[in-house]
Amino acid sequence: MPEVIGRYFHGVNDEDWEDFRGIWHDDAVVDVVGGIHVQGWDEILPYYVDALSNFPVHHDDPYRVHVAGDTVTVEIAFTGETVDGVPAAFEAVDVFTLDDGLVRRLTTWYDLDRVLGFLGTPGTPERRLRTLVRQAASASPIYRRRLTEL
């Protein structure tokens, strides 16, 4: 596996954004199932932080890697847990286009309906309440201040 691909999965799995930054071209593109298109580091980082916030427990296992010149295709087994504590597991495929040892483009595929199903499945009442409180606190300065007081 090319070093840059190993660094990609380390960055995602450990949320090591400082090292993760070093694998991308400044104008790199990420295309994700569902029509998500981000370009450049200033869009790439927020995309990953936001996507992974839905799965505070997460691990991408790149179990098969195919290299053909500057194109690297990786088969991935994702395991994790949603914010509400719902276990999640699914397969994904990432296709990296490398240029001078850095990622120029990444296209990723997975079963979007399956992933949305995990996110739409309620966890335990305690976890749902914690999620609702966290969302309310982040949505409104009034709620944030009151929760801090409590």
C-alpha positions as a Markdown table, in Angstrom:
| # | Residue | x | y | z |
|---|---|---|---|---|
| 1 | Met | 0.0 | 0.0 | 0.0 |
| 2 | Pro | 1.4 | 3.4 | -0.9 |
| 3 | Glu | 2.4 | 5.4 | 2.2 |
| 4 | Val | -0.1 | 8.2 | 1.5 |
| 5 | Ile | -2.9 | 5.7 | 1.7 |
| 6 | Gly | -1.8 | 4.4 | 5.0 |
| 7 | Arg | -1.6 | 8.0 | 6.3 |
| 8 | Tyr | -5.1 | 8.6 | 5.0 |
| 9 | Phe | -6.5 | 5.8 | 7.1 |
| 10 | His | -4.5 | 6.7 | 10.1 |
| 11 | Gly | -5.8 | 10.3 | 9.8 |
| 12 | Val | -9.4 | 9.2 | 9.5 |
| 13 | Asn | -9.3 | 6.6 | 12.2 |
| 14 | Asp | -7.3 | 8.7 | 14.7 |
| 15 | Glu | -8.7 | 12.0 | 13.6 |
| 16 | Asp | -5.1 | 13.2 | 13.2 |
| 17 | Trp | -6.0 | 16.2 | 11.0 |
| 18 | Glu | -2.5 | 17.7 | 11.2 |
| 19 | Asp | -0.9 | 14.7 | 9.4 |
| 20 | Phe | -4.0 | 14.3 | 7.3 |
| 21 | Arg | -3.4 | 17.7 | 5.8 |
| 22 | Gly | -0.1 | 16.7 | 4.5 |
| 23 | Ile | -1.5 | 14.0 | 2.1 |
| 24 | Trp | -3.7 | 16.4 | 0.0 |
| 25 | His | -2.9 | 18.6 | -2.9 |
| 26 | Asp | -4.2 | 22.1 | -2.2 |
| 27 | Asp | -6.9 | 21.9 | -4.8 |
| 28 | Ala | -7.7 | 18.2 | -4.2 |
| 29 | Val | -11.3 | 17.0 | -4.9 |
| 30 | Val | -13.4 | 14.6 | -2.8 |
| 31 | Asp | -16.6 | 13.1 | -4.4 |
| 32 | Val | -18.8 | 11.1 | -2.2 |
| 33 | Val | -21.9 | 9.0 | -2.9 |
| 34 | Gly | -25.1 | 11.2 | -2.7 |
| 35 | Gly | -23.7 | 14.0 | -4.7 |
| 36 | Ile | -21.3 | 15.5 | -2.2 |
| 37 | His | -18.4 | 17.3 | -3.8 |
| 38 | Val | -15.8 | 19.2 | -1.9 |
| 39 | Gln | -12.7 | 20.8 | -3.3 |
| 40 | Gly | -9.6 | 22.1 | -1.5 |
| 41 | Trp | -8.4 | 21.6 | 2.0 |
| 42 | Asp | -10.7 | 24.3 | 3.4 |
| 43 | Glu | -13.7 | 22.2 | 2.3 |
| 44 | Ile | -12.1 | 18.7 | 2.8 |
| 45 | Leu | -11.4 | 19.1 | 6.5 |
| 46 | Pro | -14.9 | 20.3 | 7.5 |
| 47 | Tyr | -16.4 | 17.5 | 5.4 |
| 48 | Tyr | -14.5 | 14.8 | 7.3 |
| 49 | Val | -15.1 | 16.4 | 10.8 |
| 50 | Asp | -18.8 | 16.7 | 10.1 |
| 51 | Ala | -19.2 | 13.2 | 8.6 |
| 52 | Leu | -17.3 | 11.6 | 11.5 |
| 53 | Ser | -19.3 | 13.6 | 14.1 |
| 54 | Asn | -22.2 | 11.2 | 13.2 |
| 55 | Phe | -20.0 | 8.3 | 14.3 |
| 56 | Pro | -18.0 | 9.2 | 17.4 |
| 57 | Val | -16.8 | 5.6 | 17.4 |
| 58 | His | -15.5 | 4.7 | 14.0 |
| 59 | His | -12.8 | 2.6 | 12.3 |
| 60 | Asp | -12.1 | 2.1 | 8.6 |
| 61 | Asp | -10.4 | -1.2 | 7.9 |
| 62 | Pro | -8.7 | -1.1 | 4.5 |
| 63 | Tyr | -8.8 | -4.9 | 3.9 |
| 64 | Arg | -8.0 | -4.9 | 0.2 |
| 65 | Val | -5.8 | -2.5 | -1.8 |
| 66 | His | -5.5 | -2.5 | -5.6 |
| 67 | Val | -2.7 | -0.3 | -7.2 |
| 68 | Ala | -2.7 | 0.6 | -10.9 |
| 69 | Gly | -0.2 | 3.3 | -11.6 |
| 70 | Asp | -1.4 | 6.5 | -9.8 |
| 71 | Thr | -4.8 | 5.0 | -9.1 |
| 72 | Val | -5.4 | 3.2 | -5.8 |
| 73 | Thr | -8.7 | 1.4 | -5.1 |
| 74 | Val | -9.3 | 0.4 | -1.5 |
| 75 | Glu | -12.0 | -1.9 | -0.2 |
| 76 | Ile | -13.0 | -0.9 | 3.3 |
| 77 | Ala | -14.9 | -2.5 | 6.2 |
| 78 | Phe | -16.4 | 0.3 | 8.4 |
| 79 | Thr | -17.4 | -0.4 | 11.9 |
| 80 | Gly | -18.6 | 2.1 | 14.5 |
| 81 | Glu | -21.3 | 3.5 | 16.6 |
| 82 | Thr | -23.7 | 6.5 | 16.0 |
| 83 | Val | -24.1 | 9.4 | 18.4 |
| 84 | Asp | -27.1 | 7.6 | 19.8 |
| 85 | Gly | -25.1 | 4.4 | 20.4 |
| 86 | Val | -26.4 | 2.4 | 17.4 |
| 87 | Pro | -23.8 | -0.1 | 16.2 |
| 88 | Ala | -23.0 | 0.4 | 12.5 |
| 89 | Ala | -21.1 | -1.7 | 10.0 |
| 90 | Phe | -20.9 | -1.4 | 6.2 |
| 91 | Glu | -18.6 | -1.8 | 3.2 |
| 92 | Ala | -17.2 | 1.0 | 1.2 |
| 93 | Val | -14.9 | 1.5 | -1.8 |
| 94 | Asp | -12.5 | 4.5 | -2.1 |
| 95 | Val | -10.7 | 5.3 | -5.4 |
| 96 | Phe | -7.7 | 7.6 | -5.0 |
| 97 | Thr | -6.0 | 9.4 | -7.8 |
| 98 | Leu | -2.4 | 10.3 | -6.8 |
| 99 | Asp | -0.2 | 13.0 | -8.2 |
| 100 | Asp | 3.4 | 13.3 | -7.0 |
| 101 | Gly | 2.7 | 11.1 | -4.0 |
| 102 | Leu | -0.3 | 13.2 | -2.8 |
| 103 | Val | -4.0 | 12.7 | -3.2 |
| 104 | Arg | -5.4 | 14.7 | -6.2 |
| 105 | Arg | -8.9 | 13.1 | -6.1 |
| 106 | Leu | -10.8 | 10.7 | -4.0 |
| 107 | Thr | -14.1 | 9.2 | -5.0 |
| 108 | Thr | -15.9 | 7.0 | -2.4 |
| 109 | Trp | -18.9 | 4.7 | -2.7 |
| 110 | Tyr | -21.0 | 3.0 | 0.0 |
| 111 | Asp | -24.7 | 2.1 | 0.5 |
| 112 | Leu | -26.1 | 5.5 | 1.4 |
| 113 | Asp | -29.5 | 4.2 | 2.4 |
| 114 | Arg | -27.8 | 1.7 | 4.8 |
| 115 | Val | -25.7 | 4.5 | 6.4 |
| 116 | Leu | -28.7 | 6.8 | 6.7 |
| 117 | Gly | -30.6 | 3.9 | 8.3 |
| 118 | Phe | -28.0 | 3.7 | 11.1 |
| 119 | Leu | -28.2 | 7.4 | 11.6 |
| 120 | Gly | -32.1 | 7.3 | 11.7 |
| 121 | Thr | -32.2 | 4.4 | 14.2 |
| 122 | Pro | -32.9 | 5.5 | 17.7 |
| 123 | Gly | -30.5 | 4.4 | 20.4 |
| 124 | Thr | -31.3 | 4.0 | 24.1 |
| 125 | Pro | -33.4 | 6.7 | 25.7 |
| 126 | Glu | -30.5 | 7.9 | 27.7 |
| 127 | Arg | -28.3 | 8.3 | 24.6 |
| 128 | Arg | -31.1 | 10.0 | 22.7 |
| 129 | Leu | -31.6 | 12.5 | 25.5 |
| 130 | Arg | -27.9 | 13.3 | 25.6 |
| 131 | Thr | -27.9 | 13.8 | 21.8 |
| 132 | Leu | -30.9 | 16.1 | 22.0 |
| 133 | Val | -29.4 | 18.2 | 24.8 |
| 134 | Arg | -26.1 | 18.4 | 22.8 |
| 135 | Gln | -27.9 | 19.5 | 19.7 |
| 136 | Ala | -30.0 | 22.0 | 21.5 |
| 137 | Ala | -26.9 | 23.5 | 23.2 |
| 138 | Ser | -25.1 | 23.9 | 19.9 |
| 139 | Ala | -28.2 | 25.4 | 18.1 |
| 140 | Ser | -28.9 | 28.3 | 20.5 |
| 141 | Pro | -26.8 | 30.6 | 22.7 |
| 142 | Ile | -29.6 | 30.7 | 25.2 |
| 143 | Tyr | -29.7 | 26.9 | 25.6 |
| 144 | Arg | -25.9 | 26.8 | 25.7 |
| 145 | Arg | -25.8 | 29.3 | 28.5 |
| 146 | Arg | -28.5 | 27.6 | 30.5 |
| 147 | Leu | -26.9 | 24.2 | 30.1 |
| 148 | Thr | -23.6 | 25.7 | 31.3 |
| 149 | Glu | -25.4 | 27.0 | 34.4 |
| 150 | Leu | -27.0 | 23.7 | 35.1 |
